[in-house]
Amino acid sequence: MPCPVEVGVPLWIEKWLNILSISSERLPGM
């Protein structure tokens, strides 16, 4: 079984990449 951290971190990174990509679409200047 993988460590919970090993599973959680990629999901956390993917979540933040989605948030940043949405934010960049709303704010083209950034």
mmCIF file of the N, C-alpha and C atoms, coordinates in Angstrom:
data_MODEL
# 
_entry.id   MODEL 
# 
loop_
_atom_site.group_PDB 
_atom_site.id 
_atom_site.type_symbol 
_atom_site.label_atom_id 
_atom_site.label_alt_id 
_atom_site.label_comp_id 
_atom_site.label_asym_id 
_atom_site.label_entity_id 
_atom_site.label_seq_id 
_atom_site.pdbx_PDB_ins_code 
_atom_site.Cartn_x 
_atom_site.Cartn_y 
_atom_site.Cartn_z 
_atom_site.occupancy 
_atom_site.B_iso_or_equiv 
_atom_site.pdbx_formal_charge 
_atom_site.auth_seq_id 
_atom_site.auth_comp_id 
_atom_site.auth_asym_id 
_atom_site.auth_atom_id 
_atom_site.pdbx_PDB_model_num 
ATOM 1  N N  . MET A 1 1  ? 0.845  -1.205 0.000   1.00 0.00 ? 1  MET A N  1 
ATOM 2  C CA . MET A 1 1  ? 0.000  0.000  0.000   1.00 0.00 ? 1  MET A CA 1 
ATOM 3  C C  . MET A 1 1  ? 0.877  1.249  0.000   1.00 0.00 ? 1  MET A C  1 
ATOM 4  N N  . PRO A 1 2  ? 0.595  2.210  -0.862  1.00 0.00 ? 2  PRO A N  1 
ATOM 5  C CA . PRO A 1 2  ? 1.369  3.453  -0.873  1.00 0.00 ? 2  PRO A CA 1 
ATOM 6  C C  . PRO A 1 2  ? 1.085  4.281  0.365   1.00 0.00 ? 2  PRO A C  1 
ATOM 7  N N  . CYS A 1 3  ? 2.035  5.075  0.729   1.00 0.00 ? 3  CYS A N  1 
ATOM 8  C CA . CYS A 1 3  ? 1.866  5.955  1.883   1.00 0.00 ? 3  CYS A CA 1 
ATOM 9  C C  . CYS A 1 3  ? 0.793  6.999  1.560   1.00 0.00 ? 3  CYS A C  1 
ATOM 10 N N  . PRO A 1 4  ? -0.052 7.359  2.524   1.00 0.00 ? 4  PRO A N  1 
ATOM 11 C CA . PRO A 1 4  ? -1.087 8.380  2.272   1.00 0.00 ? 4  PRO A CA 1 
ATOM 12 C C  . PRO A 1 4  ? -0.514 9.687  1.742   1.00 0.00 ? 4  PRO A C  1 
ATOM 13 N N  . VAL A 1 5  ? 0.685  10.037 2.193   1.00 0.00 ? 5  VAL A N  1 
ATOM 14 C CA . VAL A 1 5  ? 1.306  11.283 1.731   1.00 0.00 ? 5  VAL A CA 1 
ATOM 15 C C  . VAL A 1 5  ? 1.641  11.173 0.248   1.00 0.00 ? 5  VAL A C  1 
ATOM 16 N N  . GLU A 1 6  ? 2.127  9.999  -0.172  1.00 0.00 ? 6  GLU A N  1 
ATOM 17 C CA . GLU A 1 6  ? 2.495  9.808  -1.575  1.00 0.00 ? 6  GLU A CA 1 
ATOM 18 C C  . GLU A 1 6  ? 1.277  9.920  -2.478  1.00 0.00 ? 6  GLU A C  1 
ATOM 19 N N  . VAL A 1 7  ? 0.121  9.512  -1.948  1.00 0.00 ? 7  VAL A N  1 
ATOM 20 C CA . VAL A 1 7  ? -1.117 9.611  -2.724  1.00 0.00 ? 7  VAL A CA 1 
ATOM 21 C C  . VAL A 1 7  ? -1.672 11.027 -2.654  1.00 0.00 ? 7  VAL A C  1 
ATOM 22 N N  . GLY A 1 8  ? -1.621 11.626 -1.467  1.00 0.00 ? 8  GLY A N  1 
ATOM 23 C CA . GLY A 1 8  ? -2.252 12.919 -1.245  1.00 0.00 ? 8  GLY A CA 1 
ATOM 24 C C  . GLY A 1 8  ? -1.551 14.072 -1.937  1.00 0.00 ? 8  GLY A C  1 
ATOM 25 N N  . VAL A 1 9  ? -0.215 14.035 -1.980  1.00 0.00 ? 9  VAL A N  1 
ATOM 26 C CA . VAL A 1 9  ? 0.526  15.165 -2.544  1.00 0.00 ? 9  VAL A CA 1 
ATOM 27 C C  . VAL A 1 9  ? 0.230  15.362 -4.031  1.00 0.00 ? 9  VAL A C  1 
ATOM 28 N N  . PRO A 1 10 ? 0.272  14.310 -4.875  1.00 0.00 ? 10 PRO A N  1 
ATOM 29 C CA . PRO A 1 10 ? -0.057 14.522 -6.290  1.00 0.00 ? 10 PRO A CA 1 
ATOM 30 C C  . PRO A 1 10 ? -1.473 15.060 -6.489  1.00 0.00 ? 10 PRO A C  1 
ATOM 31 N N  . LEU A 1 11 ? -2.416 14.592 -5.675  1.00 0.00 ? 11 LEU A N  1 
ATOM 32 C CA . LEU A 1 11 ? -3.786 15.104 -5.772  1.00 0.00 ? 11 LEU A CA 1 
ATOM 33 C C  . LEU A 1 11 ? -3.830 16.571 -5.381  1.00 0.00 ? 11 LEU A C  1 
ATOM 34 N N  . TRP A 1 12 ? -3.063 16.938 -4.337  1.00 0.00 ? 12 TRP A N  1 
ATOM 35 C CA . TRP A 1 12 ? -3.008 18.325 -3.872  1.00 0.00 ? 12 TRP A CA 1 
ATOM 36 C C  . TRP A 1 12 ? -2.406 19.222 -4.947  1.00 0.00 ? 12 TRP A C  1 
ATOM 37 N N  . ILE A 1 13 ? -1.322 18.738 -5.580  1.00 0.00 ? 13 ILE A N  1 
ATOM 38 C CA . ILE A 1 13 ? -0.673 19.511 -6.642  1.00 0.00 ? 13 ILE A CA 1 
ATOM 39 C C  . ILE A 1 13 ? -1.625 19.692 -7.817  1.00 0.00 ? 13 ILE A C  1 
ATOM 40 N N  . GLU A 1 14 ? -2.309 18.605 -8.193  1.00 0.00 ? 14 GLU A N  1 
ATOM 41 C CA . GLU A 1 14 ? -3.246 18.689 -9.319  1.00 0.00 ? 14 GLU A CA 1 
ATOM 42 C C  . GLU A 1 14 ? -4.368 19.664 -9.011  1.00 0.00 ? 14 GLU A C  1 
ATOM 43 N N  . LYS A 1 15 ? -4.851 19.627 -7.764  1.00 0.00 ? 15 LYS A N  1 
ATOM 44 C CA . LYS A 1 15 ? -5.907 20.545 -7.339  1.00 0.00 ? 15 LYS A CA 1 
ATOM 45 C C  . LYS A 1 15 ? -5.453 21.993 -7.492  1.00 0.00 ? 15 LYS A C  1 
ATOM 46 N N  . TRP A 1 16 ? -4.228 22.292 -7.031  1.00 0.00 ? 16 TRP A N  1 
ATOM 47 C CA . TRP A 1 16 ? -3.738 23.665 -7.110  1.00 0.00 ? 16 TRP A CA 1 
ATOM 48 C C  . TRP A 1 16 ? -3.450 24.091 -8.542  1.00 0.00 ? 16 TRP A C  1 
ATOM 49 N N  . LEU A 1 17 ? -2.988 23.166 -9.384  1.00 0.00 ? 17 LEU A N  1 
ATOM 50 C CA . LEU A 1 17 ? -2.767 23.502 -10.786 1.00 0.00 ? 17 LEU A CA 1 
ATOM 51 C C  . LEU A 1 17 ? -4.086 23.879 -11.452 1.00 0.00 ? 17 LEU A C  1 
ATOM 52 N N  . ASN A 1 18 ? -5.159 23.164 -11.098 1.00 0.00 ? 18 ASN A N  1 
ATOM 53 C CA . ASN A 1 18 ? -6.479 23.498 -11.641 1.00 0.00 ? 18 ASN A CA 1 
ATOM 54 C C  . ASN A 1 18 ? -6.910 24.881 -11.178 1.00 0.00 ? 18 ASN A C  1 
ATOM 55 N N  . ILE A 1 19 ? -6.695 25.182 -9.894  1.00 0.00 ? 19 ILE A N  1 
ATOM 56 C CA . ILE A 1 19 ? -7.066 26.488 -9.349  1.00 0.00 ? 19 ILE A CA 1 
ATOM 57 C C  . ILE A 1 19 ? -6.269 27.598 -10.037 1.00 0.00 ? 19 ILE A C  1 
ATOM 58 N N  . LEU A 1 20 ? -4.970 27.373 -10.213 1.00 0.00 ? 20 LEU A N  1 
ATOM 59 C CA . LEU A 1 20 ? -4.127 28.389 -10.839 1.00 0.00 ? 20 LEU A CA 1 
ATOM 60 C C  . LEU A 1 20 ? -4.506 28.591 -12.298 1.00 0.00 ? 20 LEU A C  1 
ATOM 61 N N  . SER A 1 21 ? -4.829 27.509 -12.996 1.00 0.00 ? 21 SER A N  1 
ATOM 62 C CA . SER A 1 21 ? -5.197 27.629 -14.405 1.00 0.00 ? 21 SER A CA 1 
ATOM 63 C C  . SER A 1 21 ? -6.507 28.392 -14.551 1.00 0.00 ? 21 SER A C  1 
ATOM 64 N N  . ILE A 1 22 ? -7.461 28.145 -13.652 1.00 0.00 ? 22 ILE A N  1 
ATOM 65 C CA . ILE A 1 22 ? -8.730 28.869 -13.676 1.00 0.00 ? 22 ILE A CA 1 
ATOM 66 C C  . ILE A 1 22 ? -8.486 30.344 -13.356 1.00 0.00 ? 22 ILE A C  1 
ATOM 67 N N  . SER A 1 23 ? -7.621 30.610 -12.377 1.00 0.00 ? 23 SER A N  1 
ATOM 68 C CA . SER A 1 23 ? -7.331 31.990 -11.991 1.00 0.00 ? 23 SER A CA 1 
ATOM 69 C C  . SER A 1 23 ? -6.663 32.735 -13.140 1.00 0.00 ? 23 SER A C  1 
ATOM 70 N N  . SER A 1 24 ? -5.767 32.063 -13.877 1.00 0.00 ? 24 SER A N  1 
ATOM 71 C CA . SER A 1 24 ? -5.069 32.714 -14.978 1.00 0.00 ? 24 SER A CA 1 
ATOM 72 C C  . SER A 1 24 ? -6.032 33.021 -16.119 1.00 0.00 ? 24 SER A C  1 
ATOM 73 N N  . GLU A 1 25 ? -7.079 32.187 -16.271 1.00 0.00 ? 25 GLU A N  1 
ATOM 74 C CA . GLU A 1 25 ? -8.079 32.470 -17.297 1.00 0.00 ? 25 GLU A CA 1 
ATOM 75 C C  . GLU A 1 25 ? -8.903 33.690 -16.916 1.00 0.00 ? 25 GLU A C  1 
ATOM 76 N N  . ARG A 1 26 ? -9.199 33.834 -15.624 1.00 0.00 ? 26 ARG A N  1 
ATOM 77 C CA . ARG A 1 26 ? -9.981 34.982 -15.160 1.00 0.00 ? 26 ARG A CA 1 
ATOM 78 C C  . ARG A 1 26 ? -9.142 36.256 -15.180 1.00 0.00 ? 26 ARG A C  1 
ATOM 79 N N  . LEU A 1 27 ? -7.843 36.118 -14.931 1.00 0.00 ? 27 LEU A N  1 
ATOM 80 C CA . LEU A 1 27 ? -6.952 37.271 -14.862 1.00 0.00 ? 27 LEU A CA 1 
ATOM 81 C C  . LEU A 1 27 ? -5.866 37.128 -15.926 1.00 0.00 ? 27 LEU A C  1 
ATOM 82 N N  . PRO A 1 28 ? -6.144 37.504 -17.186 1.00 0.00 ? 28 PRO A N  1 
ATOM 83 C CA . PRO A 1 28 ? -5.175 37.311 -18.263 1.00 0.00 ? 28 PRO A CA 1 
ATOM 84 C C  . PRO A 1 28 ? -3.882 38.076 -18.033 1.00 0.00 ? 28 PRO A C  1 
ATOM 85 N N  . GLY A 1 29 ? -3.923 39.145 -17.249 1.00 0.00 ? 29 GLY A N  1 
ATOM 86 C CA . GLY A 1 29 ? -2.738 39.960 -17.031 1.00 0.00 ? 29 GLY A CA 1 
ATOM 87 C C  . GLY A 1 29 ? -1.682 39.266 -16.191 1.00 0.00 ? 29 GLY A C  1 
ATOM 88 N N  . MET A 1 30 ? -2.077 38.240 -15.446 1.00 0.00 ? 30 MET A N  1 
ATOM 89 C CA . MET A 1 30 ? -1.119 37.570 -14.572 1.00 0.00 ? 30 MET A CA 1 
ATOM 90 C C  . MET A 1 30 ? -0.402 36.450 -15.311 1.00 0.00 ? 30 MET A C  1 
# 
